[in-house]
Amino acid sequence: MRPLVLLLAVCLGCTLYLPAPGPPPRYTPRLDPPPGTLAPGHGRVIVDALNGPARVSVVEPAGERFVCLSPCAVDLPPGTHQLHLVAADDREETLPVVVADDAAVYQGILGVKRERSRARRIVLAGAVAGVALLAYGLTATLTSKQDPHSLGYTTDNGLRGTPNPSNPPGGEGPGLVLAIMGGGLALGLGAATLWLADEQQPSTFVRWSPEAAAP
């Protein structure tokens, strides 16, 4: 019982950690529509998620404020700000950006934050049902081998056996079938829980200025 509980605990909390993507190529993204005139007292950063497009929101004390869909220009007062990028397929990142007078480009590849605990619990419930079915089938099979009545015989004063037409030999068959079905169900759904593991992959972003020569 303890190994089963341990397996369930591991599967329920399993997370697959993926390596961060390599540095992206640097190029000046084409913005459509082009950004307008910069407001006084503001600086500009260009945000480009290569595996986007991504919704870009500014994280503020009152909450998130959507500003554009990448690639796009974000105009903010000088200083450090937090941008929340969200793309399709559970890819997102909270990106700190420094707004200065160099019109920096933040270019990168969004990582993955995929949470599958709900689907994993449903599949695990099926795997547990398969284990229960396996145990029941094995118990029925072993019992049928030890009970002379289940093997198709009746006893005469406990001394000898005679065929029992109502229960022919091979009575362990149904239990064995249930055990095989339960084992296959537990094995298949148990393996599926590993495929449904949560995924965590950090993003990779580079900051560079189009006015400077790329390395």
BELRA-V102380 format. One record per pair of residues at least 12 apart in sequence whose C-alpha atoms are under 6 Angstrom apart, sorted by sequence separation. I is the first residue (numbers start at 1). J is the second residue. If there is no record, write none. Layout:
BEGIN
i->I j->J
i->I j->J
END
This chain:
BEGIN
i->56 j->68
i->83 j->95
i->152 j->164
i->56 j->69
i->82 j->95
i->55 j->69
i->82 j->96
i->54 j->69
i->81 j->96
i->152 j->167
i->54 j->70
i->81 j->97
i->152 j->168
i->53 j->70
i->80 j->97
i->152 j->169
i->80 j->98
i->92 j->110
i->151 j->169
i->79 j->98
i->91 j->110
i->79 j->99
i->91 j->111
i->151 j->171
i->78 j->99
i->91 j->112
i->150 j->171
i->48 j->70
i->78 j->100
i->48 j->71
i->59 j->82
i->90 j->113
i->47 j->71
i->59 j->83
i->90 j->114
i->47 j->72
i->58 j->83
i->46 j->72
i->57 j->83
i->46 j->73
i->57 j->84
i->45 j->73
i->56 j->84
i->144 j->172
i->45 j->74
i->56 j->85
i->44 j->74
i->55 j->85
i->44 j->75
i->54 j->85
i->55 j->86
i->141 j->172
i->43 j->75
i->54 j->86
i->43 j->76
i->54 j->87
i->42 j->76
i->43 j->77
i->141 j->175
i->42 j->77
i->43 j->78
i->52 j->87
i->140 j->175
i->141 j->176
i->137 j->175
i->137 j->176
i->31 j->72
i->137 j->178
i->138 j->179
i->137 j->179
i->134 j->179
i->134 j->182
i->133 j->182
i->134 j->183
i->131 j->182
i->130 j->182
i->130 j->185
i->131 j->186
i->43 j->99
i->130 j->186
i->43 j->100
i->43 j->101
i->45 j->103
i->49 j->107
i->50 j->108
i->51 j->109
i->44 j->103
i->45 j->104
i->46 j->105
i->47 j->106
i->48 j->107
i->49 j->108
i->50 j->109
i->127 j->186
i->45 j->105
i->49 j->109
i->127 j->189
i->127 j->190
i->123 j->189
i->120 j->193
i->120 j->196
i->116 j->198
i->115 j->198
i->24 j->108
i->114 j->198
i->114 j->199
i->113 j->199
i->113 j->200
i->112 j->200
i->112 j->201
i->111 j->201
i->111 j->202
i->111 j->203
i->110 j->203
i->109 j->203
i->109 j->204
i->108 j->204
i->108 j->205
i->107 j->205
i->107 j->206
i->106 j->206
i->106 j->207
i->105 j->207
i->105 j->208
i->104 j->208
i->105 j->209
i->104 j->209
i->20 j->201
i->15 j->197
i->16 j->198
i->17 j->199
i->20 j->202
i->14 j->197
i->15 j->198
i->16 j->199
i->17 j->200
i->18 j->201
i->15 j->199
END
